[in-house]
Amino acid sequence: MKTYSTLSQDKINKKIKKFNKTYKNYHNKMIKYYDEDFAEQIKKGTLKYYKEILPITPNFEGKTNIGNIIINGNTIGVAFYKAMKQAGKTLDDAVLISYEIADEAHNSIPKIMVWIIRNFIFSRLFLKRMNKSFRKMKDNPAGWKIEYKKADDKINDFYFHCTECGVIKYFNACGVPEISRYCNFIDYIQGKAFGLGLQNPHNIGQGNAVCEEFMKRGRKTEVPENLAVLINKYEAFKK
């Protein structure tokens, strides 16, 4: 029986060594919205949970496999939420911090890079590379079963159809399935930042059987139904 790998001890050690740098934005936001003592408490808690979840973090085949990029982008957020939860804070309390960090990072991307990224995303090469990465994971129990397709109508340019999501599986493996409620917030942020015209009518994290996202150049990115309340909170949170 074929086995599938998780992060090597060498990779785990490197990530732990870089924790302060990786966590810096979270720590600064915690000081901004709470106080230094509580921020330090959450930092220590996040590091504790980070060390716990890294050994169960999957490592998919391929040096630039998109699955690794996606999962590695969630490790700190999961550990941060677990620390906040232990301290009596809610899911929304934690996600609002993560959302602001991601939103600011995407809004700071230079316009020329936004243009380059948008044009790449709407190219055939993007679909080809995404499908190549995800095909390597289709038999991995921690991976995705997903396909990117060019739309055959004039309403959308391309879309993906996903029946199994590696992010949802990772949340479950880390003991925090409730985060799935907001699993698509980064997709919405990227949809806005890069002008993807994102529509996300179905989402596994909300209990749907599949997740589907439709993209159209020039169309306004719609707020997914499950994020409406969170985004309203975020706008008030920033003031």
N, C-alpha and C positions, 0 to 999 in steps of 0.2 A: 504493500500500500504506500502510495506517495505521501510524503510529509511536506508540510509547508513551514517556511521559516518565520521567525520573529526577529526583532532587532538583535544584532550581535552584541556581546558584552562590550566590544570596542566602541560601537556606535552609541550604546547607552552611556558609557563613560564620557564620551565626547559631548553628548547632549547635556549631561549633568554639569560638566565643566563650564559649559556656555550658558547655564541657567540664568545667571544674573543679567546677562545681555539679552537673552530671549524674553525674560520676564520684566525688563525695565519699564516698558510702557504701562503694564498692569500696575506695577508698584507706584508709578507716578500718578496714575488715575486714582488709586486707592487713597493716596495722600490728599489729592485734590478734593475728593468727595467724602472722605471720612477723616482720619487723623493718622499721625505717624505710628502710634502704638498699634492701632488696629491694622494698619497697612503692613507692619512688620509681622504681626501675628499671621495674617493671611499669606504673606510671602513664605514663611516657614512651613505653613500648612500645605501650600501649593508644592513646595519642593518635596515634602514628604510623600504626597500623593503622586507627584511626577515620577519619583523613584519607584513607586509601586506599579504604575501602569506601563512604564517603558518596556519591561520584560514581556508584556503580553501584546505589545504593539506589533502588528504584522509587518513583514518586509517582503514586498512583492518583487517578482522577477523583473529585471531591467533597471539600469542605473538611473534612467530618467522616467521611470514609470509614474504616470500621473496619480496612480493610487497611493504611492508613497508620499507624494507631495500633499495630497488631500488629507491623508491620515495624520501625517506629521504636523500639519497645520492645526489639528484639533487637540494634540496632546496637552499643550499648556492650558488651553481653554477648559478641558475636562478636569485637569488637576486643580485649576483655579476654582471651578465651580464646586468641586468636592470640599475644598478648604472653606469656601464661603458657606456652604451648606452646614458643615460642622460647626461653624461660628454662629449659626442661627439665621443666616440670610437666605433669601428666596432665589429661585431660579432666575426670575426677572432681574433681581439685584445684580447677579453675576453676568447675565447675558448683556445687560445694558452697558457694562464696562467693555466686554468683548466687542460688542457692536460698535461702540464709539472708536475703539482702537482701529478696527478694520475699516470703518468709514473714513476716518482721517487719513489712514495710510493710502487708500485708493484715491481720495480727493487730492492728495499731494503728488500724484504721478504727473510728470510733465505732459503737456498737451500733445507733443510730438510722439511720445511713447504711447499715449492713449490711442492716437490715430494708427500707429503701427500695430498695436495689439488688436484693435477692432478689425482692421483689415485682415490680419492673420486668422482671427476667429471666424470670419465669414469666408474663409478660403477652403478649397477642397483639401488642401494639405492638413488643415486643422482636423477635419473630420477623419481623415485617414490616420493621423497620429493618435487621436483619441481612441478610435476603434482598435488600433494595434495594441495600445497599452491595456485596454480593458479586456481584449481577447486573452491576454496572458493571465488574467485573473478569473476567468469565467468558471474554472473548475476549483478555484481556491475557496474553501468554506468561509474565509474572512473577506472575500472580494465582492465585486459587483457582477451582476448580469445586466448588461446595458448595451444599447446600440445607438450610435449617432447616425442620423439619416438626413439627406437633403430632402426638403419638403417638395411635394409634387403639386402644390397649389400656390397661389399668389398671396396668400394670407401670411405665410411664414417662409423664411429662408431655409432654416434647418431646425431639427428638434432631436431630443433623445427620449428613448423609452427604456425605463429601468424597472426590473422586477425584483431585484435584490440589491440593496445598498450597503456598501462597505462601511459608510459612516454610521448608519443605524446599528449595524452589527458591532462596531467598535464601542459605541455608547453602551450597548447592552453588555458587552464583555467587561467594560469598566464599572458596571453596576449603577449606571446613571441613565436608564432608558428615557427618563423624563426630558432630557435635553433634546430628544428627537422632535419635540414640539416646535423647536426653532431651528431645525437642521438646515433650512434653506436660506438663512439670513445672509450668508456670504454670497449666495447666488444673486440675491436681490441687490446687494451693494455693488457687485460686479456688473450686473445688468445696467444699473444707473451710470456707473463710472465709465463704462466702455460703450454705452449706447447700443445695447444688445436687443432692446425691445422685448425683454423677457416676459413671458406669461407662464405661470406654473399652476395649472388648474388641478393637478393631482399630485399627491405627495405621500410617500410611504410613512413618513413621520407623523402624519395626521390621521393615519389609519386606512389610507387608500391602498388598494392592491398593487398599484404601480405608481411610479413617479414619472411625470412627463414635463419637460420644459421646452417651450417653443420660442425661437428667436427670429426677429425681423429687423433688419437695418432700418433706422429712421423712425421706428415706432417707439412710443414712450414705454418704459418699463413699468409694469403694473405692480402694485403692492400685493403680494400673495395674501389671501384671506387670513391665514394663520399669523401673519406678521403685523396686521393692522393695529392691534392694541399695543404691541411692543413698540412700534414706530411712533405712535402717538406719545407713549411714555418717554421715548427717547428724545423727542422734540422738547418735551417739558423738562426732562432730565438735564439737558444742555443749558437751559436758561438759568 
